[in-house]
Amino acid sequence: MSSTDGEIGMRNLTDKATYERLEKDVTAVKNDISALTDQITDVLNSFAGTAKKPWLPDRRDVAEVKAG
């Protein structure tokens, strides 16, 4: 069953107002998913920028800290 067949089936099972409300809800969910995807991408890019920093301090930095 293709997407088009499913849409036709839904139209036959529901009245016009219910179908339009369902369409509106599906569009809202798609928009929400898109917005969340953008936010997740931003966070991952932020982590990637942080990950580029060295994990261990340079030996000179450790010596300076020990020297106080």
C-alpha positions in Angstrom: 0.0 0.0 0.0 1.6 3.2 -1.1 1.4 6.5 0.8 -1.2 7.8 -1.7 -3.4 4.7 -1.1 -3.1 5.3 2.6 -4.2 8.9 2.2 -7.2 7.8 0.1 -8.1 5.2 2.7 -7.9 7.8 5.6 -10.1 10.2 3.6 -12.7 7.5 3.2 -12.6 6.6 6.9 -12.8 10.1 8.3 -14.8 13.2 7.7 -13.1 16.2 6.1 -12.6 18.2 9.3 -11.0 15.2 11.0 -8.7 14.6 8.1 -7.6 18.2 7.9 -6.9 18.3 11.6 -4.8 15.2 11.2 -2.9 16.7 8.3 -2.3 19.8 10.4 -1.0 17.7 13.3 1.3 15.7 11.1 2.7 18.9 9.6 3.3 20.3 13.1 5.1 17.1 14.2 7.3 17.3 11.1 8.2 20.9 11.9 9.0 20.0 15.5 11.2 17.1 14.4 13.0 19.5 12.0 13.6 22.0 14.8 14.9 19.4 17.1 17.2 18.1 14.4 18.6 21.5 14.0 19.2 21.8 17.8 20.8 18.4 17.9 23.1 19.4 15.0 24.1 22.6 16.9 24.9 20.6 20.0 26.9 18.0 18.2 28.9 20.7 16.3 29.6 22.4 19.7 30.9 19.1 21.1 33.0 18.6 18.0 34.5 22.0 18.6 35.2 21.1 22.2 36.7 17.7 21.2 39.3 19.4 19.0 41.0 20.8 22.2 43.7 18.5 23.6 42.4 16.2 26.3 45.7 16.1 28.2 47.5 19.3 29.2 50.9 19.9 27.8 53.9 18.8 29.9 54.9 22.5 30.4 51.4 23.2 31.8 51.7 20.4 34.3 55.1 21.6 35.4 53.8 25.1 35.9 50.9 23.9 38.0 53.2 21.8 40.2 55.6 24.7 40.6 52.6 26.7 41.8 
